[in-house]
Amino acid sequence: MPVFDLRSIVQSVNSAYPDIVGLQVAEHGPDARVVTVTGEVDALTAHQLAAILTAQLEVARLVVVNLDGVQFLASAGLRVLFEANELAARQDRHLRLVCNSSAATRTLDTAGLREHFTFADNVPDALNSSS
């Protein structure tokens, strides 16, 4: 099992692309994490999101991805979310999306991937939903 230095990953993302993407991770008990994504998830930034989601799925049974602050979601970002969702399913973990961003919602709808994810209206609902 690979060991990830989450602080280093988040710091490098936020310092390398401060005007493009922001990523924050918050612990909610021992088995839940919330990854908040802001800005643009594209070919430049998607691999950092992938690293963070993979690291969180290694340590938490539930990972909530808050996309409310996403202004642009490219196909590379969709791929990362889809692959993280598949990884969660293989590991008997749960990935839930909170997506009230019109840009992210439009991309998910256009790609026809919406039915592949579990959505919640907000972060508290995502954390409290039964698995």
N, C-alpha and C positions, 0 to 999 in steps of 0.2 A: 504494500500500500504506500503510495508516494506521500511524502510529507510536504505540505505547502506552508509557506510563511505568508499568511494572509495579509498582515500589516504591510509587508514589502510589496505585495502585488497591488494592493489598493493604493499605496503611496506612489508606486511607479506609474500606475494608470492616471491618477489624478495629477501628477506632475508632468507626465509626458504629453497629455492631451487635455490641459485644464480648460480650454475653451470649446472642446468637442464633447467630452463625456465626463460624467461624474458617477462614481460608484461608491456606495457606502454599505457596510454590513453591520447589522445589529443583532445581538443575541437575544432571544426570547425564551429563557429557560434553557435547560441542557439539550433539548432536542429540536429546537426551532431557530431558524435564522431568517432575517428579512434582508434581501439585497435590493437597495433602492438605486434605480438607474435614472440618470437625467442626461439631457442633451441628445447626442446622435450616436446610434449604434450602427456602425458601417464597417467596411473592410479594414479600416485603420484600428478600430477599437473593439471589434467583436472578439478577438482572441483573448483580450483581458477579461471580458465578461465570461467567456468560457472557462478561464482559469479559476475565477472566483466561484462560479456556480459548481464546478467540479469539486473544488475544495470544500464548499459548504455541504455538498451531498455526501462527502466522506464522513462528516462529523454530526450531521443533523438528519433526523427522520423527516422533517418538514422544512422546505425552503420556499419562501414566498418571494416572488420577484415583483417589485413595485415598479411598474412602467409608467406611472402617472406623469412623470416629468420628462418623458421621452418626446423629443421634437421630430426625430427622424429614425425610422427603423428600416434598414436595408436588408436585402436577402441574406447577407452574412449574419446579421443579428437574428433573423428568423431561424437560420440553420442552427445557431448556438442554442436558442431556446428549445427547438425541436430535439436536438441531440441531448440536452440536459434533461428534458422530459423523458426521453427513452432511457437514459442512464438511471434516473430516479426509479422508473418502473422495474428495471432489471435488478436494482438493489433493494426493492421493496421499500422505497422511500416515496415521498410526495413532493411534487413541484406544483405550486399554485401561482397563478398570475393575477395581479391587480392591474387593470388596464383601463383607465379613464382618459387616456391620451387619444385625441382624435387621430393623430398621425399613426400611432402604433396600432390602434384599432382598425384603421383603414388598411394598413399593410397586412395584418392578420386576416382580415376579411377577403381582401383581394387575392391573397395566396391560397385561400380556402383551407387554412390550417386551424381555424378557431375551434373546431370540434375536437381537435387532438389535445387540447389543454383543459385544465380545470381552472375556472375563473372565480374570483370573489369580487364583491363591490368595493371593498376597502381592506386595508391590512388587518384590522381587528377581526373582521369576518373570516379572512383567510386563515388567521391563526386559530380561531375558535371552531372552524368547521370540523365535523367529524371526518376522520380519514377514510 
